[in-house]
Amino acid sequence: MKNTRLYLPILLLAGLTSTAQMKKPSAADAKMNAFISGLMSKMTIDEKIGQLNLLTGGEATTGSVVSTGVEEKIRKGQVGGMFSMTTPARIRRVQEIAVTQTRMKIPIIFGQDVIHGYKTTFPIPLALSCTWNLPMIQETARIAAVEATADGLNWTFSPMVDISRDPRWGRISEGSGEDTYLGSQIAKAMVRGYQGDDLAKYNTMMACVKHFALYGAAEAGRDYNVTDMSLDRMYNEYLPPYRAAINAGAGSVMTSFNDINGVPATANKWLMTDVLRKQWGFKGFVVTDYTAVNELIEHGLGDLQTVSALSLKAGVEMDMVGEGFLTTLKKSLNEGKVTRQQIDNACRLVLEAKYKLGLFDDPFRYCNEERAKTEILKPEHLRFAREVAAESFVLLKNDNQLLPLKKSGTIALIGPLANTGANMPGTWSVNSDLANTKSLLQGMQDVLGDQVKILHSMGANLLSDAEYQKRATMFGRDIARDERPEQEIINDALSVAKKADVIVAALGESSEMSGESSSRTNLDIPDTQKRLLEALLKTGKPVVLVLFAGRPLTLSWEQKHVPAILNVWFGGTETGHAVADVLFGDVNPSGKLTATFPQNVGQIPLYYSHKNTGRPLPEGGWFSKFRSNYLDVTNEPLYPFGYGLSYTSFAYSDLVLNGKSFKRGGALTASVTVKNTGAREGKEVVQLYLRDMVGSSTRPVKELKGFQKISLKPGESKQVSFRITEEDLKFYNKDLKFAAEPGAFKVFIGSSSKDNLQADFNFVL
């Protein structure tokens, strides 16, 4: 392939290829290798190809194709894995076919899209990242693994670690935002949470890092679209979270749908073999995304036989749903288009995953119906989900300390998202119990009891366009439409609002307005909801906007006119209770944004770690002719990366470095004093950024390199320190060598990427 010939010599010269393959196998590896070799020596070529076939059980639809004739294919040894199938009884039945009615009796691996929790659903991943709480995030993955394995599963298609700087892309909701460093830390935490310290334990499951690679940079923010990117940006900004997940021990990787500089990921040998295996030393197996092999035909790479052979040779081991491997690889082998060694290698890696999961020792280790009765939706899981949700919310505005609200008087809860439990878990919550998830209205009633009188009105439809609303409320997330004229619906809401002391407007996106195949070009709050909000503000009553969203929205009008805005994303099973906890002050919000909010769509892509042009506009500046800026709006975001308010306030002072420079092998300590200057106890995310002032290639204006989440009582101060080492200064230079360069650096510490103190130091060789 062209990109292989272009990139690989550069990477070899740069010394980036891994020597991991040269390490002597451990005794455990030797035992596994002997077992797998013995098993494969008895397998026919058809049985080996069968191990490369992943089919869907169709219980939780995540794609447009459903597998047929599954049980018969299993009996013929033509299935290596199943997904979208749950409950121990159903999985046991399928596993029994595999281990009792096939010649080789090889167990099946069972996967599922366990994205942000299982039955106990946590906030969407973008919201989770806004906690900046790595132990908490890791624990959500651990609980997800406990519940999913109790229901018979042993493999999750998570974490999604795609960096995204384009909120038009719906799947920004499924990742950790725009930042490379934070995304890498979260990737590691999620893998550790799912896999624990031993994959063979009954309550751990294999992680699958996705989508490899660069999926979050799809052109125009349109899902599945092409990606074209320089190696500099690839290696410094987009690839690190995938590598972090691999280094954390992830057992599998999923290909992305997009092409990468002309070669679709699923057929991209440079990506799947040269980068993933040779450079990074990945030892697990690669699975395609849903029918991704078949979709190479539409990419223009050939017929099903051709693209299946290309994918296998690129380094893909398992074909999800499309059955191209199953139906064409033997023919390609006979025609010399693939080799037996390539098929054997793919089969071996799939079998190794099953071995590591302990399936050869006990194929039914995950089929314990007693566990399913006792370990799913446990009260302690739900309590933790409520805590996580509350910590993920981001307070965007709070004029005159309108929040928290008093637990007295009358509240008007108005909006199409006020009484819809099914939308609270958010997108990619295919396992959630939607029927029993409480709405915001119910959550407030539970928390407040008879202390507050709550009046409710829908106030507006989700969208004025009924067909658009159908597209935005799929998969059981329906919101009933009121077919009366819009003004009549608003008038009902106004009559309710007149009886209240405070109005809480529950507005924004439905859960399926973000997620896969949910790209948007207009990121405003939907038109009919906006008109409702305008009418509510005209009443003169205090208005709190509780904003539901799966992505950054454009809120310039709301920021100007609405006194208080609490962004609650989609908080999972316990959203209703958690929102009430924060609105009424039982929890002080501490979330910080992990994706920049633009003033308008025209600024996209907008992210804090951008590079300067040769004609930069000074930070905070307005228009200047012949500078890099717009005629109609400033370059500034509406809300920057790292931003988030609290019911208390924090002051930063005394940024001190313990030296003016440090050498290779040394370190520098940067310290700052943070004081709670308000009247409430609160949590603050202290953020460290660095800038390399002069480099052999252009460097970002600022890069996150550390953070600490601290808790302070009113009046309390704490000195927060960060250790800066050579590793923090390294980047892939113009020769793609990962190294720190000597010279001047600037350090920033503060409450966001914009609000910080600064100091200078030098790194010397």
Protein Blocks (a to p, Z undefined) as FASTA:
>chain_A
ZZlmmmmmmmmmnopaccklmpccdfklmmmmmmmmmmmmmpcfklmmmmmpccdehlac
cbfbdcehklmmmmnopafbdehiehjklmmmmmmmmmmmcfklpacddddddfbockbc
cddfklmmmnopaklmmmmmmmmmmmmmmnopabdcdddfbdcfbfkbmklmmmnbjbfk
lmmmmmmmmmmmmnmmbfkbmkbccddddddehklmgghhighiacdddfklmmmmmmmm
mmmmmmnopabdcddfbdcehiafklmmklmmmmmmmmnopabdcdddehklmmmmmnon
acfklmmmmmmmnopabdghklmmmmmmmmmmmnopacfklmmmmmmmmmmmmmmnommm
ommlmmcfklmmmmgopfklmmmmmmmmmmmpccfbdghhlaacddehjdddedjklmcf
klmnoghilkbcfklpccfklmmmmmnmmmbccdddekiafblblklmmmmmgghiaccd
dfbdfklmmmmmmmmmmmpmbdcddedjdfklgcehiacfblcdcfklmmmmmmmmmnop
acddddddfbdcdfklmmmmmmbdcdekjnbjmlmmmmmmmmnopaccfbdcfbdcdfbl
klpccdfkbccdfbdcdehiacdehiacdfkbcfbdfbdghiacdfbdcddehiacfbfb
dcehiacddddddddfbfbdcddddddddddfbdfbdcdfbdcfbdcdddddehiacddd
ddddfklmgccdfkopacddeddddddddfbfklccdddddddZZ
